[in-house]
Amino acid sequence: MLDRGELDGEQLIPAKTIESIRQGGDPDAFAKTANAANAASDATSLPAYRAVGDYLMER
């Protein structure tokens, strides 16, 4: 997340939350939910979001 959850010197999102987000989720747990089926209904946006997420995780 941008600036580790800070804006103008104020911590808006707890640092622990930012660290958890940066570690990523469990793809196997996510695949078990109904959300995984959304990729079939939006074949353009979701891969783009994934690409952005992958890029940001590498930084």
Secondary structure in CASP SS format (residue, H / E / C, confidence):
PFRMAT SS
TARGET T0000
AUTHOR 0000-0000-0000
METHOD secondary structure of the structure
MODEL  1
M C 1.00
L H 1.00
D H 1.00
R H 1.00
G H 1.00
E E 1.00
L E 1.00
D C 1.00
G C 1.00
E E 1.00
Q E 1.00
L C 1.00
I C 1.00
P C 1.00
A H 1.00
K H 1.00
T H 1.00
I H 1.00
E H 1.00
S H 1.00
I H 1.00
R H 1.00
Q H 1.00
G C 1.00
G C 1.00
D C 1.00
P H 1.00
D H 1.00
A H 1.00
F H 1.00
A H 1.00
K C 1.00
T C 1.00
A H 1.00
N H 1.00
A H 1.00
A H 1.00
N H 1.00
A H 1.00
A H 1.00
S H 1.00
D C 1.00
A C 1.00
T C 1.00
S H 1.00
L H 1.00
P H 1.00
A H 1.00
Y H 1.00
R H 1.00
A H 1.00
V H 1.00
G H 1.00
D H 1.00
Y H 1.00
L H 1.00
M H 1.00
E H 1.00
R C 1.00
END
